[in-house]
Structures are given as C-alpha cells and as structure tokens.
Amino acid sequence: MKLSLLDVSIVVCYLISILLTGWFLRKKARQSKENYLMGGKTIPWYMLGLSNASDMFDISGTMWLVALCMVYGLKSIWIPWLWPVFNQVFNAVYLSKWLRRSNATTGAEWLASRFGSTGPGTKSSHAIIVIFAIISCLGFMAYGFIGLGKFIEVFVPWRLVQPYVPFNVPAQFIGHFYGIVFTLFAVFYTVIGGMHSIVLGDLIKYVLMVIGCIGIAIIARQQLESNPLLVPEGWKDPFFGWRLDLSWQGILPAADEKIAGDGFSLFGLFFMMMLFKGVLSSLAGFAPNYDMQKTLSARSPVDASKMAGFVSVVLFPVRYLMIAGVAVLGLLYFHNLPLTGDSGKIDFERVLPGVINNYLPAGLMGIVLTALLGAFMGTFSGTLNAAQAYIVNDIYLRYINPAAATRRLIHVNYFVGLMVVATGILIGFFARDVNSILQWIVSGLWGGYTAANILKWYWWRFNAKGFYYGMAVGVCGALVMSRLFTGVEYLYWFPVLFLISLAGCLAGTFTAPPTDMHILVKFYSSVRPWGWWQPVKEQALEEDPSFKPNREFKRDMFNIVIGTVAQTCLTIVPMYLVLGMKKEFFTTAALLLVLGFILKKTWWNKLEN
C-alpha cells in the first residue's frame, strides 16, 4: 500500500467531518419536510451550484474522461456531448426558471401542475414518472457503489484489511465490501442531515477537489518540461473532419484498438448524431434526479437559473485540470502503470487510479483520493435524497398518509433512505455483470424519456395520456433496442427510437380530450413557457389583459449558442494550460471573456422571476 500516514489521516479527517456535519444539522433538517428534502428553499444559488458541480464530479465519469483524453486528445472534449453536457446551458438559459416557477417538490408533483390530478391518464403518468425516478436512482446508486469499491481496491489491498475482518469475503465481493463501508458514511450524513448536510458536505469536497486538481496539473506541467509527449498528429487539435484520422501506430497501438472498439472513426457522422440526440435531450429538460431536486430547492426562479449557469463555471475548469494532468502523466509513464484488465487487454480507465497511486506525492495523494471519495459520496447522497423525495412525497403522502405530521415524515424519510440504500446494494450483489445491466436500465429509461418530455413543455394539446403512452412506448422500445445495438450503434438508431416514442405520444394525446383549460391557463400563466400555446395564451389574456406572454424564444436560442461555445472554452482552456499551448490558451481565454460579457448583457441582466 502506497498511502502514507498523512494520506490516511486526510481521508479519516474528511470522513469524521461529514459525519459531524450530518449530526449537527439534524435538528435543522427535522423542522419540516421541505427543510429535510429541499433545505427549506433557503440555500443560496452559489452553494447549490457548487453542490451540483461536486455531484457531477463522479469517479466513474472521471476515469472515463481521462481514458478519452489519453486516446483522443483535445478532440475528447466533444465526446461528453453524448450525455449531453451542454444540457446545463439549456437549463441556465430558461428551463431552470420554468421548472422552479412551478413551486413543486418533485418531477411527479410538477406533472400535476401541468396535467392536473384527475382525468384520463393522470394516475398512469404520475405512476410512470415515479417508477422511472426510483429505478433510475437505484441504478445510479448501485453503479456508483460498485465503482467506488473497485477504485478503493487499487489503494487498499485486501491482504492488509483481511486480518481485521471477522468473516470471510469471497474475492468477487471485495469491491462490494469496500463499497458498503464507505456507503455507510454517505448514508449517515444524508439520512440524518438532509439537503443542508448534503450541500455543506459538497462544499468541503469541492475545496479538496480544487487543491487536488491544481496539484496534479502542476506536476504534469513540470514533467512535460523535461519529458517529450509522444502523441500522433492531430492529438493537440480539437477540430476534426469527416474521419477522425488519428493513428497511434508505432506509439501506442492499444489506443488504436480502443478507437476501433469505440466506433468513433467516422467522427463527423458521430458528432452530428450526438448533436441531434443532445439537443433533443436538452429540450426535454431535467431527468428526475439530484439536478432536478436542487433546482426545485433554489430560493427563486432567478436563483435556479444562476445555479445552473454557475455549475459549468466551477465544474469544467477544475475537472479538466485533473483530466488533462492525469492523461499527460499516463502517456509519459504508460508502460509503468498496471493497466491490464480482467480480459488481459489494456484498460485505459485504470489510468486515473494508476497515476494517483504511483506518481502523486504524500499529502496530495490523500487530498485527491479524499476528493474522489467525496465525489462518490456527493453523487450518492444527492441521488438518495431524490429517491427519498419521490417515495415520501409521491407515494407515502399521496396514497398512504396524506395528513402525516412533520415528526412522522422525518421518521419515514429515515426508513425510506435506509431501504433505498439496502436495495441499491442488493442490486450490486445479485447482478452478475452490474455495469452492463445498469447501462441497459439507464439507456432504456433515458432513451425513452425524450419525446414525451419535450412535448410537455412546448405543446398545449399534449395531455397526461399522451405522456404515459410516450414514456411507456419509448422506454420499452429503448430497452429492446439497447439489447440489439450497443455502443455507437445505439446512438445511430436513436432517431428511430425517438419516432416510436413520438408516435406513442400522439396516439395517447388524440385518444383523450385536452387537459382542462383552467389547469393549462394556471400552468401557462405561472411557468410562462414559449412554444405552441396559442389557445391557452388567448384564454390567459382574456382572463388577465395585463398578462405578458413569453416572447424570449429568439434571445434564448442566441444565449444557448453563446453559452455552449463558452462552456466548450471552459473545458479546453485548462487543457491548453496543462499542455503549455500558450497561444491557444490566451486566444481561447480572450474569446471566453468576450462571450462572458455578451452573456452578462443578454442573459444575466435579463433574468426575472
């Protein structure tokens, strides 16, 4: 074990600090359901933004991004558009304030404000979004739990721990054991302290992340000054043509094998499909997870927009200092790293733990390890909080005990939290291949989410039955297609999946009457969306001639383009800095300042509740 006493002390101090955070904030969390689940809607936007950014800085995602950076170089900045990362720009420009204006507690409660609580399809649409949210949360929790265990195995060999464990742990479950141990810390401060505890814990973790990422970037920069970086032509160029044209022959043949396996050689086609899917997914808005819960927890719609914008500012520069730094160290010392996976092939996702364990000095290793451990806990705690919100608010209060007192609700939250964690861990134990199964669930759920959730924002005629049909058909279609096609093939079949889901939406919508006009007018007047709302707008103006419809579509689209370019600059600037590309660094930084000035005028100054 290469962890020094100093490194272990840093990890232990962090674990103690988050336990104390949960304990001291428990009384504040107990004051009400809103205090427990949403921080009483009193947490400042910049704290929520830091918390959200910290939750997105997850271990599994960072390992993947380091692998991409090593193999694809600066062109790797485009591949996360698969998620897509620029959905935060859509959220900041308009979707966050639209969501927060509903004043809902969860996504399922939001549906009631859009479609009503009675009428054709309302119960079904409510049920499917709750099921979607819970399964999605369980999937992410189990995936993170297993990923954490495998990550910790690199730093804490089982032979050193085994003498102190009073029972036998089979080799295939050693990662699970580590995962359970560290999960318990996250469970304690999340279940006891609620949203206030989650946000404060994320702030501590973010400070450690900044220190660790800057330290890694400095080490990588120093190593580059005395060691040449052998990379293929085009590796340092973020721009691309129809084909990737990146050959590692004679330098690192394993990288060529990864490119072939990923299926990204036709990079132009891949980019267009990724952009198509990404724009549609971004238009659909929030998935029912921690991102949605923190947006609903903002003090006001303006604060919700500021929070979403702040996420990109505090996440990408810091994260990509680490990604570029680790990728550089990985390339410089590739042949000295233990990167062979279970299959006997090179696994580039092992570069992150390999570099941390072999090339960081004492103290910095502890800080980075603690930050990544905290990243897991932040993602886990935020996801757990979202699952609690759906089960307590949309099942217990709606169907079991609508008149439950605050004390009773807090106890129910405790119980639900423990049950959700236990279920997530069980999924990890009983799934033979957790990664593939959870990817199947997530790709199916999220793949079928898009069409129905686009129409709910922008088309007045869309109703609860259409939402239910669209979600059900879309999710089932996605689950089938994700078994037939894998990797990049699934992306190319996304338009077909979207059309299938859209057909379900239209079939459900036109076999049921429109949503009650009174509900639509109330929703339209409070949320103020743009889109195809003409009949509702006319009714709203008839009832209130002073009402001002939303005429900001063109400005919002302009800000989305500017914001996406600015977010891309935030991603590549730290990479230029680590690589010592001074001309590119200063040019992009200057462009970023110009874009920031434009957004200050066209977005920030125009925000309104």
Phi, psi and omega in degrees: 000128183265358176291129177274172177300323179297316180298313180298321180297321179296316179297314182296318179299320178296315181299319178295320183296322181285329175296316179294324178301311179297320183293315184286338180262005184296322182292322178296321181293330184283353187295326179193167176299319181294322177296318184290311187274333189227013179064024180068012184053040181238357184283132181300151184299324182289330176289318176296322179295316177298318180296315181295317179297319179297320180294330180279348180272064187272160183295307184300316179295321180292320177300318180294317181293324176297316178300317179297316181298319178299314188277316187259353179065220183289342175292345180293345181296339183274333189296324176296354173295348172302328187291310001260149180290334183283003174297335177296332177291314176302317180298315183294320186290315182210329189290326180297316181289326175298315181296314184293331180297338180290337181062026180278170177259329179219172177296326179292322177292327176299321180301324179295325178288335181270319186247351185089173182253358176228163180111172183301125174084354184293316179293321180294317180294322177296316182296317185290326179286327177293315178298316177304312183297314184293314180295319178299315179297315179298319179298313180294322180295315180294319179298314179294323181296316178291317180300319179298314181301315180293327178293315182294328180305328181295324187265333182236089180302141184297330182297336179277336183266327188309318181299339183261000180259121187281014178213163183276135177242115178303150185304322183288349181247012179297317177299323178297320180299311177300319180300317180297316182303310183282334175297324181300325178295315179296321180298317184299305186286338177283310183292322182281316189262348177065205186298320179301317180294320180299313184293317180293321176298321178293326178296315177301315181296321182296319178301316178296321179299315181299313180299312182297316182294319178296319179299315179297317180298320180295315179298315179299318180297318179296319180293326179293333182292335182244357182226131179286143178263109181272106180223157181287163177298135181095350181296326182267011181248119181286344184271161189209164175251204181294322177253154182292316179051053178232107185246125178263012183303129180084352179246302182208080185304331180298331178291323176297322178296321179294318179300317179296320179292324179290332180079026184260013185300318174277074191292328179297313178296316178303317181295317181297317179293321179295319179294317178301309180295319183296318179295315179297317179296323179290321177298330180291337177088204190288138164278156183284078180222198184296330179297315178296317183297321181286328175295316178292341180273355182294155182296326185204168176301321178297316178298324179297318178293316179298320179301313182296320178293323182293331181304311181296322183295320184266345183269304192293313180300318181291311183298320184279346167296315178293312184301311180294319181297314180293320179298318178298312179297323178296320179289322181293324186237034186304316187285353178260359184263143176279092188246003181284125181276185181298332182278354182089357179263163178292128178247104184294340179287352175274357182296315183303302179296328179296315179294315180300319186282342187242338189232010176254140180287163177303142183097300178293322177300317179297320180294314181294316180298319178295319179297317180288325174297317176295328178299317176299312183297322179295313178297316180297313183292320178295320179292320177297318178299319179295317179298318178300317182300316182291317183291315183288311187283320189257353175241302184295308183287332183278321189243337188254305184216077183298336184258022184299137178285163183302314181301318179297318181296321179296317178295321177297319177300318178301311182297314181298318179302315180294319180293320179296316180297314180300320179294317178299320179293320179298321177302317179297323182286321187269346178277121181294315178238085187301315185300310183292321181293317181289325175296325177296314179298310185294317180295324179292311181297309184286329179296326180269005186275335197292303189301310183298324184275346168286310185297329183295334181275323198246354185230119186294327186286340180298131185235181185297321180294321176297321178297314181296313180298315181298316179294313184297311180295317181296314181294315179298317178297319180294320179297320179292314184293327180290342174274334180276327184231143180233161175058226185291335178300321180298322178298318183291337178268001182301319179303322178295315178300318180298317180294323177298313179296320179297321177298319176297319178300313183290321179298314179294320183296315186272001173257012177216153179292163177298159173299146180309131185300326179299318179293318181295318180295318179298316179296311184297320182289327182272317183277325179056059177279160166261170183132206183267081184235022189306309180299324180288321178299318180297318179293320180296319179291329177292321180283328181218093182300340180276354181296137180249110179295161179282115178243031188259013185304309184297317179295321178297317180294321176299314181294327177295317178297311180297317181295322179292319176296318179296319178297321178295321176297319178299332179283317189271337179303311178295332178291317175300320182297313180295321182280354179072026180270082191296315182299312180295323180298309184290325178296313181291322178297320178295317177300320180297320178296319179296315180295322177297321178295318179298314180295328176300320182281318189263344181239295186304311183290344183260000182294140178212150182287000000 
